[in-house]
Amino acid sequence: MMMIRRIFAGSCLILATASHAAPSNDLVYTLKASIAKIRSVNAHGGKSTGTGVVVAENKVATNCHVLADSVGMDIGAMGENYQPVGVQADWKHDICILNFQFLPLKAAPLGDSEHLQYEQEIFSIGFPGGPPKPLTTFGSIKALYPMDDSVVIRTSASFQMGASGSPLFNAQGEVIGLSTFKSPGHNAFFYNVPVQWVKEAMQLPVVELISNAQSAFWEVDLAQKPYWMQVVLPAQNNQWGEVESIVKRWIVSAPYDTEAQFYDALSKDHLGHREEAKKIYQRILKQTPLHSGSLINLAAIAKSEGQVAELGRYQDQLAKLNIDLSEIDTLSINNGQ
């Protein structure tokens, strides 16, 4: 019987690729004027870079972990160097607002993180690898994780060291988040904290630059991390019993969470309970029609079962998302079929 590779948002098995409409050159050019490279030095003389975005007059948002080991930092603008005079720090959410005086940079427009959608196109501008000029990366939203009255955003747009604090933009050029951390493992997932938390951090008191540094929610011990972080490595390593155990606790705490349901279906799928998995995938699509992981897995199941009409329907839906399934015939994995 034909063996089909399964795809899931939240695993290392990647089959689908998507093309994205690039924002206009004029829009990107305008937004780059609000992006700042943050240069810092630690106590041992080591140098590092990060990215920040101007969010209001004399205020630059970045990740707190960019500042954590710094004993000195500045940003360059209009041929001059500017040192921050204070910070508004939300260490838990890894958002720090650097305060400056007379900073000659225009603020980027702020959007919201309350109306984001799966597969929504996004782009980011930052300094991955520390290049002299900011670079633009493109992608789409792959998962939304409810947390603290907002959502952490996982996208297909990758980033690397130097890009921490890069603004994540929607198609209209509004900031909807900050690129912050990635999962461990060979096939990393890329997470962005929401602009809602940035707005809240802008209301905090201004304090000394490195005052009361704390660990962010994603830096704590594994058992204290959100379930959507705990589940990634077991899924990547095909430890489906462990995934099932985590999902049981996850669903108790958040029974309607889309990604909790998805991992529930995924573990059932891989543990031989295909019919239960299919029902969950289908239920997910009723509440989140653009959930590409569920669409792809249902397409894979339909193909393996010879359900031509169902396969065609799912392929049509995936085609509308610009997701390419051409590799499905060349990739296989033993799913116990």
N, C-alpha and C positions, 0 to 999 in steps of 0.2 A: 504494500500500500504506500502511496505517495507520502513522503515526510516533508512537512512544511515548517520553515523557520517562523517562530512566533515573534511578534514585535510588541513591545510595551513601553509606554512612557514611564520611565523609571527603571529601565534595565539597560544592560550593556548590549543587548541584541538590537542593532539598528539596521533597518532595511529601507525605510522610506526616506526620501529626500524631497525637499520642496524648493521651489524658486520663489523669490520675493521681489515685489516691485520696489525699486529704489526710490527714496525721496528725491526731490529735485535738487540739482546742484546748488541753486540759490538758497534753498532752505538749509542745506547742510553747511554752506559757507557762512550763513548768518548765525547758525547755532554754534559753530566753532569759535566764534568770538566770545562765547560764554564759558568755554572750557579752559581749565587751568591745570597745568602740570604742577604737582606738589612735590617739592624736593626736600628730603629730610636727611639728617645725619644722626646716628646713634652714639652712645657713649664710647664705643670702641672705634669710632671713625668711619664706620660703614655707611655707605650712601644708598638710598633707595628712592623710588619715585612712586607716586600715586596720581590719581586723577580727582579733580573736583569740578563742580559746576556752580556758577554764580546763580543764587536763588533769590537774592534781593540785594539792594544796595549795600556794598561792603560785606556781604555774607557769601561764603563758599561752602557748599555741602560736600562732604566726602565720608568715607568710612572711618570710624574711630581707630580701627586696627592699623590704618595708615600712620597714625600718630603715636601709637602705643609705646614704641621704644625710642622715640625721637628726643634729642636734646636741642634740636634747632631745625627750623624749616622755613621755607619761603616759597613764593610762586613768582613767576616772571610775567610781566605784562607791559606792553608798549616800551620794551627795552629797559625796563626798570624791575628791581626786585622788591617784593613786598612781604613783610613779616606779619603774621597774625598777632593780634593784641589780646585775644581771648577766644574762648570756645564755648559753645552750647552743646553739651555732650549727653547723648542718650546711649550709654555704653551697652545696655542690654540689646538694643536693636542695631548696634554698630553704626550709628549715625552721629556725626559731629559736624557742627556748623562753625567754621572758622570765621572769626570777626576781624576785619581790617579797617584801616583808615585811608580814605582817599583812593580806593581801588578803582581804576578806570576801566572797568569791565561791565558790560550790560547783562542784566539778569535774563536767564532763559525763562520762557513761560512755563508755569506749573500746571499740570493737568490733574487728574484724580485717579485713584486706584479702586474706585467703587464700582466701575462699570466695565471692567476689563473682560475680554472674551477669549476662550480657547481659539488658537490659530490666528488671532489678531496679529497683524504685521507690526513689527517694531524695528528700531535700529538704535545703535549705541555709538557714542563718540568718546574716545579716550586715548590713553597712552600705553597700550599693551606692549611690554618689552622696553618701554622708555624711549620711543622714537622722538625725533625733534619736533615733529608736527603730529597733531591728533589724527587717529585713524577711525574710519567708520566701519562698523560691522552690522550685518542685517540678519533678521530671523523672524520667528513668530513665537507667540506664547504657547507653551506646551502643557503647563499645569499651573493651577492657582491653589495655594495652600492657606486656608483661613488661619489667621493668627492675630491675637490682640486687636480685634476690631478692624482688621484689614486683611491683606493677603500677601504672602511671599510669592514672587513671580518666578517661575522657571521658564527659560526660553531656549531656543535652539542657537542663539547667538553666543558664541564662545568668547572667553576672555582669559587673559593670563596676567602674571605679575606686572604691576604698573597700571593696570586697568581698574584696580579697586577704587570705587567711588565714581566710576564713569556713569553719566546719566543715561537712563534708558528712556527713549522717546517713543511716543505713538506716531502714527502717520502724519499727524498735523504738526509735529515738532514740539509737543508738550512733554515735559518731564513726567514720567509715570513711576520711576523707580531709580535705584542706584545699584549697579553691578557690585556684588559683595563677596560671594564665596562660591566654591564649587565642591562637588562631592569627591571623595577619594576614588581611586580605581582608574583603570586605563581609559574607560569611556565615561568621562566626567559629565555631570549635569551642572548647569550654571544657574545660580539663584540671584535674585535681585530683591532688595528690600523696597517697600512701597513708598511712593511720594507722600502718602498720608502721614507716615512716621516722620518724614522730613519736615512737613509743615508743623507737626507737633513739637519737634526738636527746636524749631525756630522760636518757640514761645518759652523755652527754658531760660533760666538765668545764665548770664555770661560769667564764666569762671576762668581761673588760670589754665594755661594750655594743657598741661598734663596733670590733672587733678583727679584723684580717686579712680584711677583706671580699673576697669572691671572686664570680665569675660563676656563676650556676646553670646546670645542664645545658641549659636551654631558652634561655639568653641567649648562648650561644657562637656562633661563626660557623656558617653553614648546613652546611658540609661536616662539621662535628663533631657536629651534632645527630643524634638518633636518626632512622632512616629514616622512621618514621611521622610525623615532623615535616617532613622534607625533601619528602615526596610531596604535601603538602596543596595548595600553590599551583599546581604543575603540573597537578594534577587539576582544580582549580577553573578553571584557564585552558584546559582541554581540550588540554593538551600531552601527549598520550598516549604519544608516543615517549619523552619525558623520564620519564614515569611508569614505562614499561616498563624503562628503563635503571636507575632507582632500585630497582625491585622485584627485578630480577635480583640485585643486590648484597644486598638485604634477605633474600631467600630463601636465599641461600648462608649467611648468618649465622644465620638462624632459619627453617629449612625447614618447621617445623610451626606457625609463628605464624599465628593466625587472620587478622589484618589484612593480613599480607604476602600470604597466599593470596587474600584478597578483592581487594586492589589488582591482583594478578596477573590475576584473572578480569576485573576492571574494564577494565584496559588491553587485554586480548585482546578483550573485548566491543566496545570502541570502535574497535579496529583491524581489525575484520571477522572475528574468529575466534570466532564465536558458539558453536559446538558445544563448543569447548575451554572457553570461559567457563562454559557451562551445567554441564559436568562438575565444574568447580572450585566453583561456587556450591553444587551438590548435595553435594559432599564436605565443604564447610564446614558445611552443615546437619547432617550426620551427627555431627560433633564438637561443634557449637554450634547446637542446634536453634532457639534464639531469636535468631539473627543476622538482624535485620530487613532489613539492606541486601541480603543474598542473597535473602531471601524476596521482597522488592519487585522486584528485578531479574528474578528468575525469573517472577514474575507478569507483569511487563511483556513479557518475551519470549513467554510463553504467549499473552498477549493479541494481540501482533503477529502470531503464527503461527496464530491461530485455534484454539488448543488449549483448548477450553472446560472440559473436565474438569480439566486441570492448573491452569488459572486459578482455578477454583472452589476447588480444594484449597489453593492458596496464599492466596487471599482468606480462607478459613476460618481458616487459621493466623494471618494478620495480624489478623483480627478479635479473636482471643483475646488479642492484645497491645494491643488498643484503638487500633490504627493505622488511620487513616481514609484510604482510597484514592479518595474520591469525586471528587477533582480530576483523576484520571488521564485522563478524557475531554476535559478542557478544556486540558490542557497537552501540547505536542508539541515534539519536537526532531528535526532531521534526523540520523538515525543511519546514513545511507548505505543505507537500505532501498530 
